[in-house]
Amino acid sequence: MIEESVDKIEARANNMRKNIIKMLKEAGSGHPGGSLSAADIVASLYFGGVMNYSEADPQHPERDYFILSKGHAAPVLYAALAELGYVPEDELLTLRKLHSRLQGHPDSKKLPGVEVSTGSLGQGLSIAAGVALGVRIDQQRDGGPKRRVFTLLGDGEIEEGQVWEAAMFAAHKKLDNLCVIVDNNGLQIDGKIEDVMSPYPIVDKFKAFGWHVIEMDAHDFDSIEAAFNEAESVSGQPVAIIQKSVKGKGVSFMENNVSWHGSAPNDEQYEQAMGELKAALAALEA
């Protein structure tokens, strides 16, 4: 487990955003919007003392799990794994290339630190619920620390019916070692989620399914810390953290712009994006 200061976590998130932009520019394709919106929460999971894991062994038997259900946001996971040292940073530039370990969607058979191959939307919560039940059974039988399972879903993704079957199962089994984070940036590939197939009210839906629900500002690190502290204290219920985020966060022309759901920057856009992110880091360091 790594527990760093807020300033250090914010700097990590900034570096992850820079690597996301570099990966997508080199690949010429990918999904910047939902990767950038999730950088702060993923950085907090790995570097804010939230998840228990081994820096030396990504398969440590007593580790917590992170499952990226919205697998198209793979660049944010790869950027975090590079921060951990599980992936050499220069390998990030092989994203989406033939024979690369860094495919467009995460491949658990190729890359250390990827728990589950994801990409078919709606399936991650079902897998996470099964893992949470399994590790609870193991803990009850063999002893050892409580192991937690975290999964990140897109707000458009929760339009999938399988999500709600899994939500019902998790509440029925009282999986209080399961924490779902819904990245509520309000946009999906075809436009605003409320126009495509509105999942609102998200909070009330999870509460109706028997979950403990926490609302959070996805880009305020005090809010993130408070949400995870509250989640850890919950007993007898799974937890859903609904994080209000900005799609494309950190790059001005990508923010709240649905056209950046699945587009790569050109040369000029790349320079502008990197300039903005470098300026944000300089301001943070100052």
Disulfide bonds with the S-S distance in Angstrom:
none
